[in-house]
């Protein structure tokens, strides 16, 4: 009679994983029990935090009913925003499906807080590619630059730490808002911890107390026990088809922060004089709310997948950021291949392991908002949902792939094993 372990291996082999790859990955998984236990404990704390907020705000079945038209007095929408504010430790929140994506949420935050003559400062280097056109680093119709808002940047030091002297010199009487990108984007630098973000905010506000500090929180929600809004951020911003949507949200974004900041954002999203009072839910509130409830558990699976990937590819000699032992501050795992064939093979494996479009082969393409062709593997139930298993990266040196997501640990595990299978089949690596 076959044991459960033998049956499991047979399943993987039947789904395209060679015995050599399976054994290599299983040996690594066996060494990660303590790391995974830590991830479980953080997820349990965050699950209790979300549940407590839902109980406190008396989430009811009536909250899940749809609204139409103007959406006045939408009880569910208002309750969900109170839940978000409590979980993130802020005065108020704006959680709307009318926010189309993470870039839209960030553009909304910047455009609502800044005025002509103000200056925006990034003390953590160049922001994510799609924000370049929002800011006007790359000229674009409707950018902040067109409205007379200037931009300054202080790069991180070579070791990834803050350039404190450079930041001090960059802050001036025009500096209105500091934007802090928590995750790395397509840069080979460490993700910022909540502790580091808190130290940066304290430093900035000591120099100029009226500066607003905004954190791009994408990919970081529920990875740690606290959020940047609990260490001084005036505004935290993210996408609902990443961590906080729990894989269920089909669209949307959120902003959590001071009441003044949220009011300005709401007036920008809808109209002056209307603000948060309008915005019909159209039946989506139940999905957004349940997704938020599921988010800590989903993030847990994605984190385990990232740790697993780091350990596998580091053992094979590739540079991985974070490395196999570093603490985690987002769900993204970077692997540097310095070889376009290996990078593409990795993405082919991720796509082949997807529940949706597993038969599709990803190819590099000219993606809007990027300065190089991008390859993207994303067989998701929600288009573009990067809390689901996905991998992508620009086709240029260091030919680094950015892996993230996985609605369950089991799926993330299979996806990573399939990525290795395709890399192994190139004949360019050996398993040892």
N, C-alpha and C positions, 0 to 999 in steps of 0.2 A: 504494500500500500504506500502511495506517495505521501511524503510529508508536505506540510503547507509550504515550507521553504522551497522544496523541489517544484511544487505546482506553480509557485510564484515565478521562479526562474523560467519555467516552461512558457508561461504567459509572455514574459519579456522577450524570449527567443522567438516566439511565434509572431511578435510585433516588431521584429527587425533588429533586435539587440543581440549581437553575437555573444557567445559565452565568455569570450575574453574581455569584452567591454563590461559585461554584467559583473563578472568577478572583480574586476579592477574597481568599479564604482562601489560595489557592496563592501569591499574591504575598507574603503574610505568612509562610507556611511557609518560603519561600526565604530569608528574613532570619534564620532561627533555627538555622542549621547549627552555629554555634559553641556555642550554648546546649545543643543536643542532644548534641553531642560530650562536653560536661562530664557530662551525665546518663549517657551510655554508660559513661564511665570510672568513675563512682561505682558503677554497677550491676555492672561487672566486678569491682571490688574486693570488693563485698559477696557476689557469687557465689562468689568464691574463699574467702571467710570461711566460708560455709555448707558448701561442699564440703570444706574442711579439717576442719571439725567432724565431718562424717559419716565421713570417713576415719579421723580420730583415734579415734572411738568405735566403730569396726569395725561400722558398720551392715551387716547381712547380710540375706539373703533370709528367714532364720528370724525376723528382727525384724518382718517384715511379716505374719506369721501372726496370726489372730484369737485372742482369749481370751474366755471366757464366765464367767458366774457371778460369783464374788468377784474374779476377775482376779488372783489371787496369782501372783507371779513372772512377770509379763508382761514379757518381755524387750524387746519392741518399744516399749512404753510407757516403760519405764525408759531405754532408749537414746535415744529422741526427747527426753526431758527433759534428758538429759546434753548432747545436741546444742544445744538451746535455751540451756542455761546457758553453754556455751562461746561460742556466737555473741554472746550478750548480755554476756559477761564477768562472770557471777555464780557464786555458790557452788552454787546449786540452781535448779530450775524446777518448775513445776506446769503441765502441758499436758494438758488434759482435754476430751473432748467432753461431759462432764457439766456443764461450764460453758456455759450456754445462749447467752450473748451478751456484748457488751462491758460493758453495765450490770451484769450478773450478776458478771462478773469484778471490776469495781471495787467492787461491794457486798461481795463475798467478801473482798477485800483490806482494806477498811475495817473490816468487822465482825470479822475475825479478829485485827486488830492493836489495836483500841481496846477499852477496858474502861470500865464505869461510873465517872464522875468525870473521865474524860479529856476533853480538848478537841481538836477537829479544826480546823486552820487552813488556809484557802485564801488564799495571798498573790497570786493572779493573778485575783481577781474571782470572780464567780458561776460555779459549775461548770455543766456541760452539763445541760439541762433534766431529763433522766431521773434525775439524781442528787439533785435537790431533794427527792424523796420518800424516797430512801434516807437522806439526812442528816436530814430532818425540817424543812427550810425550808418545804416544804408538808407539813402533817400527813398521815401515812400509817401504816397498820398495820404494825408491825415496824420502824419507822425507828430510826436511831441515837438520836434524841431520846427515844424511849420507853424506852431503856435508860440514860438519864441521861448521855449523851454530848453535850456542848455543841459549838457551831460558831461560829467567828469567821472574818471575811473582810476582806481588805485589797484594795481595788480597784487596778487598774493606773492609772497617771497618764494624763492625756488623750493623751499621745504614745505610749502603749503600753508605757512603761518601768515598772520596779518602783518602788513607793513604799517605799524603804528605811527611812525613819523610821517610817512606819506599820507596817511588818512588825516592826521592832524593838520598838515599843510593844505590839504584839498578842501577842507571845510571852510566856508566863507559866509559872508552875510547873505548871499543868494541861495545857499544850500537849504532846500526845503524838505527833501525826502531822501533817505538812504535806503537803497534796495539791496537786500541780502538774499542771494540764491543759495538755499540750503544744499541742494543736490548738485552734482557735478555737470549735468548736461553732457555735451560732447567734449568735455575737457578732462584731461588726465590729472585730476587733483582730488584730494580727499574731500568727502562730504563733510559738511560742518555739523558738529554735535550741537545739541540744544545748549549745553554749557558754554561752548565757544561763542555761539550766537549771543547769549546773554552777556558775556564779557565784552563783545564788540558793541552791543547796544549801550551798555553802561559807559563805555569809553566815549562813544559819540555824543551821548546826551550830557556827559560832563563838560564837553567842549561847547556844545550849543543845545541847551535843554529843550528848545522848541522844535528841534528836528523831528520829523516823523520817521519811524523805522518800520519798514515793510519787509516781510519775509516771504519769499517764494517757497512755500512749504511742500510743493509737489514731490511725491515719492517718500516723504518723511513721516506722514501721519501714522501714529500708533506704533512706530518703530521703537520709541523710547517711552519712558513713563510720563514725561512732560512734553509740552509743545512750546514753540518759541513765544507764543503769546503769554506764557506763564513766566517768562524771564525778561519782560519789558517791551516786546514788539507791540507797536500800535496797531498793526494790521498783519494778519497772516492770510495767505491766499492759496487756493488749490483747485484741482479739478475733481469732479465727482466720478469720472471714469478712470481715476487712479485709486489710491488707497481708500479714501472715505466712502466711496460708493459701494465697496464690498463686492464688486463684480455684477451687481444688480442694476445700478443706476445706468440708464441708457444715454444720458447727456447731463450736462450741468456743471456748475462751479460754485465755489463758496468764498466768502470773505468774512473773517471774524476779527473784531477789534473794538475800539472805542466807539461809543454811540455817535460821536461827531464824525468819525471816519466813515462809519457805515451809512449814516444819513447822506453824506456827500456821494458815496458810491451808488446808493439807491436812486438819488436824483439824476445821476448820470446814466444809470441803466434804463430808467423809465423816462421821467420828465421832471423838471423843477415843479414843485407843488404836488406831485403825485408820490414819488419815492416808493417806499415799501408797501403802500396801500393797494397797489394794483399788481397783477401778474397771476393769471389763473393757473391752477395746478393741472387741469386737464386729465386728472386721474393718475398722475405720476407720483404723488406724495407717498403712497404706500410703498412703492418701489424704492424711492430715495431713503425713506425711513428704515425699511427693512435692510437695505444695503448698508446703512450706517451702523445698524445693530450687528451685522455680520462682519463689519470691517476689521475689528481686531483679530478675529480668527483667520480671515483671508490673508491679512498682512503677515500673520505668523507663518503660514504656508509659504508665502513668497520669500520671507526672510530665510527660512530653512533652505529653500532652493538656492538662494544667493550664496549662502555659506557653503553648501554642497558644491556648487560650481567653482567657487574660489579654491577650495581644497583640491578638487580634481585637476584643474588646469594649472595650478601652481606646482603640483607634483610633477606635471609633464614639462615643467620648465618655462612656462609662459609668465609674463608679468601680469599680475591681477591686482586690481584696486577696488575695494580694500583687499589686503592680503588675507591669507587663510586664518590668521589669528586675531586680526584687528577687531575692535568693537564696531558695531553696525549702527549707522545713523540714517540710512535709507534702504530701499529694497533693490537698488541698482548694483549690478556686478559688472565691472569692466574687465575684459580680457584682451590683451594686446597681442596680435598675431604677427604683425609686420609682414603679412603675406595675404594678398587679396583672395587667393584660392581657399586658404584655411578659414578666413573670415566668412566667405560665402558658404562654405561647407557647414560651418556652425549654424548659420541662419537657415540653411536647407533642412538641417536636422530639427530645429525648433519648429519650423513650419510642418514638417512631416509628422510631428507628434501632436499637432493641434486637433481638437475635436471638430473644427470647422475649416474647410479648405485645406485639408491635409494633403491633398493630391496636387496642390499648386506649388510651383517652384519659384521662390523669390528671386528677383533680379534687380540690380541697381537701377535707379531712375532719377530723373530731375525733379526732386520734390520741392514744392514752393516754400520759400523762406530759408533755403540752405544754399551754401556756396559750393557744394560738391554733390555728386550723385550720392544717394542714400540707398542702402539695402535694408529692407524691413521684413521681418517674419512676424506675422500676426494673424493667426487663425482664431479669431475671437467671436464670441456671441454678440458683443457690442463692438462695432467698428471703431478701431483706434484705441480700444480699452487696454492701457498698458498695465493694469493690475492683473489682467489675464496674461498667460504665458506669451512673451514676445521678446524679440531681440532686434536690434537695429544699430546702424552706425554709418558714418560717412566713409565713402570709398577713397580714402587718402591716408597717408602715414599718420599714426602708427598702425593703421588698419585694425582699429580697436572696435570690438563689438560690445554693445551695452545690453546686458540681459536683465530682464526683470519680470516679476509677476508669477502667476500660477494661483488659480483659485483654490487649489488644494496642494498640500505638500506632495501627495502621490503623483499628481500630474506634473508638478515642477520637476520632480525626480526623474520621471520618464523623459521629459523634454531635454533635460541636461544629458541624460544617457544617450539619447538619440543624437544630440549635437556632437557628442564625442564619437559616436558610431560613424557619422558622416566625415568627421575630421580624420578618424582612423582609416577610413576607406581611401583617403587620398594617398596613403602610403608614405606620408611625410612625418609621421610620428610613430613611436613604439610605446607600448604599454609596459611599464616596469615599476 
